[in-house]
Amino acid sequence: MIARSLTLRNITKTYDGRHMAADDVSLDIKAGEFVSFLGPSGSGKTTTLMMIAGFQHPTSGEIRLGERAIDNLPPHKRNIGMVFQNYALFPHMTVADNVGFPLRMRGVAKQDKERRCREALAKVGLQGFEGRVPAELSGGQQQRVALARALVFEPDIILLDEPLGALDKALREHMQVELKRIHKDLGVTMVYVTHDQSEAMTMSDRIAVFNQGRIEQVGTPNEIYRAPKTRFVASFIGDSNLIEGSSLGNGRFDTPVGIVEARSRQADRNRRADLLLRPEMIRIAETSQDGRQTLKIDSTINYGDNLLVIGKLGTQPIRMRVPGADARRLEGISECHVTWRAEDVHVIA
């Protein structure tokens, strides 16, 4: 299977001439890369995926698959595999016939079709299921059939539109592992649409975060989490404390919780900024430790391996995650001393 790169250049999509479903979307996806489109409902991620697949046509812009411009090609001429959330299997067909359907439409000889169907089913761990019908399969097995159907004709790229959304938590996590295994084994380019940040963080080489039709940031999961470029990305990805501050220069900010030092060292004074402090970066301080502050505890939520502490530093709402081993230190108390490191404070301009 030969992986292809995908290029989106200034893609726009409007249905009424006023509201932009996709607004100047540009993105370069390398051959063999696993990229997730992540964002809330209505953010433009699925619209962009449908334009890549050919089910929607861009109002303007260009889509290239490898060296080919494909934005004016019909879906069946793009050589793109598609996996939907609802599986879209033919209920009256066997697994083999469902998987072989794209090959039948391409006029592949029967013997070759049967061989390629067996190989595709083996890749997704469904050897011996050829004679069953979809009603005899679990949800996870049906999703594997849909994935085998997308793989069987050796597409240049595979698009996945929230394919695990209908599965329960345990099965969804299992399928995440399987999809990553298949991606690693085959080296095929995959574009994955999801609103589930944990899926995107777990599976992706890179993530494109969508908001109101635009891409706000593209980066590795670590970059998106540790160094978000906008307030939206910071608040949408993971749990966050966003503190408004005014720069005093040399990485020091005047904030509602006092003077906060950050790893940023911009020198311009009076510059407004949002300071991001992830809950797990806050820790319980010893009473004699410099830089400690008093957190007034409003409530706690026990997750077993960690304790989420919700409270305030002065008037600033704060969320802190404490490892399970330290949770006992907070039993029966209404406030505690906390601290954090300057390098754990990220400045959003």
C-alpha positions in Angstrom: 0.0 0.0 0.0 1.5 3.3 -1.1 0.8 6.3 1.2 0.2 9.7 -0.2 0.5 13.2 1.2 -2.6 15.4 1.4 -2.5 19.2 0.9 -5.4 21.6 1.6 -4.9 25.2 0.3 -7.2 28.0 1.4 -10.3 25.8 1.5 -13.6 27.6 2.1 -17.1 26.3 2.2 -20.3 28.3 2.5 -23.9 27.1 1.9 -25.6 30.5 1.9 -22.8 33.0 0.9 -22.7 34.5 4.4 -21.8 31.8 7.0 -18.5 29.9 6.6 -18.6 26.2 7.3 -14.9 26.1 6.5 -12.9 29.3 6.5 -9.5 29.4 4.8 -8.4 26.0 5.9 -4.8 25.1 4.9 -3.0 22.0 6.0 -0.1 19.8 4.9 -0.4 16.1 5.9 2.7 14.0 5.2 2.5 10.5 3.6 1.9 7.9 6.2 0.9 10.4 8.9 -2.0 10.0 11.3 -3.7 13.4 11.7 -6.9 14.0 13.8 -9.3 16.8 13.1 -10.5 17.8 16.6 -13.1 20.3 17.6 -16.7 20.8 18.9 -19.8 20.2 16.9 -20.1 22.7 14.1 -16.4 23.6 14.1 -15.9 22.6 10.4 -13.9 19.3 10.9 -16.5 17.0 9.3 -17.2 19.5 6.5 -13.5 19.5 5.7 -13.4 15.7 5.8 -16.4 15.5 3.4 -14.7 17.9 1.0 -11.6 15.7 1.0 -13.8 12.6 0.3 -15.6 14.4 -2.5 -19.1 14.3 -0.9 -19.0 18.1 -0.5 -17.3 20.6 -2.9 -15.3 23.5 -1.7 -16.5 27.0 -2.5 -12.9 27.9 -3.2 -9.4 26.5 -2.6 -7.5 23.4 -3.7 -7.2 19.8 -2.4 -4.2 17.7 -3.6 -3.6 14.0 -3.0 0.1 13.5 -3.7 0.7 15.4 -6.9 -2.9 15.1 -8.1 -5.5 17.9 -7.7 -8.7 16.1 -6.6 -11.1 18.9 -5.7 -13.0 18.5 -9.0 -13.0 14.7 -9.1 -16.0 12.6 -8.1 -15.6 10.4 -4.9 -15.1 7.1 -6.8 -12.1 8.5 -8.7 -10.2 9.8 -5.7 -8.9 6.4 -4.5 -9.9 7.3 -0.9 -11.1 4.8 1.7 -13.9 6.0 4.0 -15.0 4.7 7.4 -18.2 6.1 8.9 -19.5 6.2 12.5 -22.6 4.1 11.6 -20.5 1.5 9.7 -22.7 1.7 6.5 -22.6 -2.0 5.9 -25.1 -3.8 3.7 -27.3 -5.8 6.1 -28.2 -8.5 3.5 -24.6 -9.1 2.4 -22.0 -11.4 4.0 -18.9 -10.0 5.5 -16.9 -11.1 2.4 -19.4 -9.4 0.1 -19.4 -6.2 2.1 -15.6 -6.1 2.1 -15.4 -7.0 -1.6 -18.0 -4.5 -2.8 -15.4 -1.8 -3.7 -13.5 -4.4 -5.7 -16.7 -5.5 -7.5 -17.4 -1.9 -8.5 -13.9 -1.7 -9.9 -14.3 -4.9 -12.0 -11.7 -7.0 -10.1 -11.7 -10.7 -11.1 -13.5 -13.0 -8.6 -10.4 -15.0 -7.6 -8.4 -11.9 -7.0 -11.3 -10.3 -5.1 -11.6 -13.3 -2.8 -7.9 -13.2 -2.1 -7.8 -9.5 -1.3 -10.9 -9.8 0.9 -9.2 -12.5 3.0 -6.1 -10.4 3.3 -8.0 -7.3 4.4 -10.0 -9.3 7.0 -6.8 -10.8 8.3 -5.3 -7.3 8.8 -8.3 -6.4 11.1 -8.3 -9.7 12.9 -11.5 -11.2 11.3 -10.2 -14.3 9.6 -13.0 -16.9 9.3 -15.8 -14.3 9.5 -16.3 -14.2 5.7 -19.7 -16.0 5.7 -21.4 -14.0 8.5 -23.8 -11.1 8.0 -23.6 -7.8 10.0 -26.4 -8.8 12.4 -24.3 -11.7 13.7 -21.4 -9.4 14.6 -20.7 -7.1 17.6 -20.3 -3.4 17.1 -16.6 -3.6 17.2 -16.6 -6.4 14.7 -18.8 -4.4 12.4 -16.4 -1.5 12.6 -13.6 -3.8 11.7 -15.5 -5.0 8.6 -16.0 -1.3 7.6 -12.2 -0.7 8.1 -11.4 -3.8 6.0 -13.7 -2.5 3.2 -11.8 0.8 3.3 -8.4 -1.0 3.1 -9.2 -3.7 0.5 -8.7 -1.6 -2.6 -5.4 -0.1 -1.4 -6.5 3.5 -1.1 -4.0 6.4 -1.1 -5.5 7.7 2.1 -8.1 6.6 4.7 -10.7 9.0 6.2 -12.4 8.1 9.4 -15.5 10.1 10.5 -15.9 9.5 14.3 -15.7 5.8 13.7 -15.7 4.8 17.4 -18.5 7.1 18.6 -21.1 4.3 18.8 -18.9 1.9 20.9 -18.8 1.6 24.7 -15.7 2.8 26.5 -13.8 -0.5 26.8 -14.4 -1.4 23.2 -13.6 2.1 22.0 -10.2 2.0 23.8 -9.5 -1.5 22.4 -10.3 -0.2 18.9 -8.0 2.8 19.4 -5.1 0.4 20.0 -6.2 -1.7 16.9 -6.3 1.4 14.7 -2.9 2.5 15.7 -1.5 -1.0 15.1 -3.0 -1.1 11.6 -1.7 2.3 10.9 1.8 1.4 12.0 1.7 -2.0 10.1 0.4 -0.5 6.8 1.9 3.0 6.9 -1.2 4.4 5.2 -2.1 8.1 5.6 -5.1 8.4 8.0 -7.3 11.5 8.7 -9.5 11.0 11.7 -12.4 13.2 12.8 -13.4 13.3 16.5 -14.7 15.6 19.2 -13.1 13.3 21.8 -9.8 14.9 22.9 -8.6 11.7 24.6 -8.9 9.8 21.2 -7.0 12.5 19.4 -4.3 12.8 22.1 -3.8 9.0 22.2 -3.8 8.1 18.5 -2.5 11.1 16.5 0.9 12.0 15.1 -0.5 15.5 14.9 -3.8 17.2 15.8 -5.6 20.0 13.9 -7.9 21.9 16.3 -10.9 23.3 14.6 -13.1 26.2 15.9 -15.8 28.1 14.0 -14.6 26.8 10.6 -11.0 27.6 11.1 -7.9 25.7 12.2 -6.7 27.3 15.4 -3.6 25.2 15.8 -1.8 22.2 14.4 0.8 20.3 16.4 1.8 17.1 18.1 -0.4 16.0 21.1 2.3 17.3 23.4 2.6 20.7 21.7 -1.2 21.1 21.7 -1.4 20.2 25.4 1.7 21.9 26.7 1.9 25.0 24.4 -1.6 26.0 23.1 -1.5 29.1 21.0 -5.0 30.4 21.7 -7.3 30.5 24.7 -9.8 28.2 22.9 -7.2 25.5 22.4 -6.1 25.8 26.0 -9.6 25.4 27.3 -10.8 22.8 24.9 -7.8 20.4 25.4 -7.6 18.9 28.8 -8.4 20.5 32.1 -7.0 24.1 32.6 -6.6 27.1 34.8 -6.6 30.3 32.7 -5.4 33.3 34.7 -5.5 36.8 33.2 -2.3 38.8 33.7 -0.5 41.9 32.8 3.2 41.7 32.0 5.7 43.4 34.3 8.6 42.4 32.1 11.2 39.6 32.4 8.5 36.9 32.6 6.7 38.3 35.6 2.9 39.0 35.5 0.5 40.8 37.8 -2.5 38.6 38.2 -5.5 38.1 40.6 -3.4 35.5 42.5 -0.5 37.9 42.9 2.8 38.1 40.9 3.3 35.0 38.8 6.5 34.1 37.1 6.3 32.2 33.8 8.8 30.6 31.4 8.0 33.4 28.9 10.6 36.2 29.1 9.1 38.9 26.9 10.1 42.3 28.1 7.1 44.5 27.0 5.3 45.8 30.0 1.5 46.2 30.5 0.9 43.5 27.8 -2.2 41.5 28.6 -2.0 37.7 28.4 -3.6 34.6 29.6 -1.5 32.3 31.8 -2.2 28.6 31.5 -1.6 26.4 34.5 -2.6 22.8 34.1 -4.2 21.3 37.3 -1.5 18.6 37.6 1.2 21.2 37.6 0.0 22.6 41.0 1.3 20.7 44.0 0.8 20.7 47.7 3.5 22.9 49.2 5.4 22.6 52.5 4.5 25.4 54.9 8.0 26.9 54.7 8.3 26.8 51.0 8.8 30.0 49.0 6.1 31.0 46.6 3.4 29.1 48.3 -0.2 30.3 48.3 -3.3 29.3 50.2 -6.0 27.4 48.3 -9.4 27.4 49.8 -11.0 24.1 49.0 -14.7 24.1 47.9 -15.0 20.5 46.8 -13.1 17.4 45.8 -13.7 14.6 43.3 -12.0 11.2 43.9 -11.0 9.4 40.7 -9.1 6.7 42.5 -5.7 7.3 41.0 -6.0 11.1 41.5 -8.1 13.6 43.4 -9.5 16.7 41.7 -9.5 19.6 44.1 -11.8 22.6 43.2 -11.3 25.8 45.0 -10.0 29.4 44.9 -6.8 31.4 45.2 -8.3 34.6 46.4 -11.1 35.2 43.8 -9.5 33.1 41.1 -11.2 29.7 40.6 -8.5 26.9 40.6 -8.5 23.2 39.8 -5.7 21.0 41.1 -5.1 17.3 40.6 -3.4 15.5 43.4 -1.9 12.0 43.0 -3.9 9.3 44.9 -1.0 8.7 47.2 -1.1 12.4 48.4 -4.9 12.6 48.7 -5.0 11.7 52.4 -3.1 14.9 53.2 -6.3 16.8 52.2 -8.8 14.8 54.3 -10.9 16.9 56.5 -9.3 20.2 55.7 -10.7 23.3 54.1 -7.5 24.9 52.8 -4.0 24.0 51.9 -0.8 25.6 50.7 0.1 25.1 47.0 2.9 26.0 44.7 4.1 25.5 41.1 7.2 26.1 39.0 7.6 29.0 36.6 8.4 26.6 33.7 5.0 25.0 34.1 3.2 28.3 33.4 2.5 28.8 29.7 1.8 32.3 28.4 -0.9 32.7 25.7 -0.4 36.0 23.9 
